[in-house]
């Protein structure tokens, strides 16, 4: 098997394992630039992530992020999508899992119990988008000051902010 076909074979194995476990209708599939993407409702997210880790060998959470699709042309799904990039180091396989959430209170179950490394990634998504992760052990701001009340990566947040920068504490370097 060539290096180019190995990831496709690994993806096919992941799909076969998931189909045997879940059957039809739990998630939808798409491919983009060689990446396998699974779209799952938030009610089945933890179940799918658990199967990918325990049955498909996707033991590494490489990335967890989000996107705001407010005003995106032709968009009919949820406003926000949270994506999980999982890798299987034994087979070279990878899969992207996406789950959508909407306003007014976007929330998903936390992936922290499966991957403790999700801790800071979920905190960053919370801090920038306001998406809450239920069951997270310490969900609080990580990049913005605690008193900051907005979510700067949301599409409805003004590019120049709302005048709150003058309230931020000044950080200076100590003279050596």
Buried (B, 14 or more C-beta within 10 A) or exposed (E): EEEEEEBBEBBEBBBEBBEEBBEEEBBEEEEEEEEBBBBBEBEBBBBBBEBBBEEBBBBBBBEBBBBBBEEEEEEEEBBBBBBBBBBBEEBBBBBBBBBBBEEEEBEBBBBBBBBEBBBEBBBBBBBBBBBBBEEBEEBEBBEBEEEBEEBBBBEEBEEEEEEBEEEEEEEEEEEE
